């Protein structure tokens, strides 16, 4: 990657801090917890562990690189630079929250408390931060990309998801909509729809498959059912999504023939809301950050987010694609990632030479 401009460390409030916000003082928070018969010691211990990790990360920051700490609640208004390294110190949810506001910036996900945090998305313990920072500065690391899901409404609003999208009603009443997929359409009434990315396949998506498999295992011991329970995971970089309809209801006006499916690249799942009010779309479990999805609105669900941030094409068409994208916006373009690629593998240089020549010849 290019030289770092900043290291942005994203933190989260501990459960103890949230309790103090609610009850104003530590003493009142402790009284409330112990009055219910629970132990306050665990809240205190987890809080201490998190701040020890935070101190260690701060001490490990490399000299000469600007660093900034921001709390998770400031993410929606924070402006990240293109050459920032983003460090998250928290559970999987913090990684997901941060990724929604990034484009190509890498995330270094640190586990602040391996004893309490399992973390599928936080593979690095905090006490290895010093070595990890040194490796990043020397460009000695590999990057794993994550595909995202996108919900685009017919009023121009969009919402992105790292893990999953929920489309339904904000209350526990039934969601009504028309589902269009693969050339077919169906009126449905359900508890909502989940659309999962590869990164989200270990979360809500897995829970849905586990529950469905558990029901079927009551009636049959077919190996296909057991496989559905076990083979839930798909790759973070997968260029497809899965959708699942939750608790579909069959009636005179609703069906349930299209309750599960795979959304391939360049394919869409289209939904037309028939909910008079309280229809919503939210992502990654953050219900407060939602789009209204009421009667008459159409949502198009796809994983086709990459083209918002990159220019796509074959070797034969990429020069024209770059020229079309930046016409009137720029007089020159620099392919930083191409330079990195041919440094690692000189054979890439031969493929980029005719692309550069074609761009040079464009008036």
DAVEN-V803536 format. One record per run of one state. SS is the DSSP state (A for helix, B for strand, O for the rest). FROM is the first residue (numbers start at 1). LEN is the number of residues. If there is no record, write none. Layout:
SS_FROM_LEN ; SS_FROM_LEN
This chain:
O_1_5 ; B_6_6 ; O_12_3 ; A_15_9 ; O_24_2 ; A_26_10 ; O_36_5 ; A_41_20 ; O_61_5 ; B_66_6 ; A_72_6 ; O_78_6 ; B_84_6 ; O_90_2 ; A_92_8 ; O_100_7 ; B_107_5 ; O_112_12 ; B_124_2 ; A_126_12 ; O_138_11 ; B_149_5 ; O_154_4 ; B_158_4 ; O_162_2 ; B_164_6 ; O_170_5 ; B_175_7 ; O_182_2 ; B_184_7 ; O_191_2 ; B_193_4 ; O_197_2 ; A_199_4 ; O_203_1 ; A_204_16 ; O_220_3 ; A_223_8 ; O_231_10 ; B_241_5 ; O_246_14 ; B_260_4 ; O_264_5 ; B_269_5 ; O_274_5 ; B_279_5 ; O_284_6 ; B_290_3 ; O_293_5 ; B_298_5 ; O_303_3 ; A_306_3 ; O_309_9 ; A_318_9 ; O_327_9 ; A_336_9 ; O_345_2 ; A_347_15 ; O_362_2
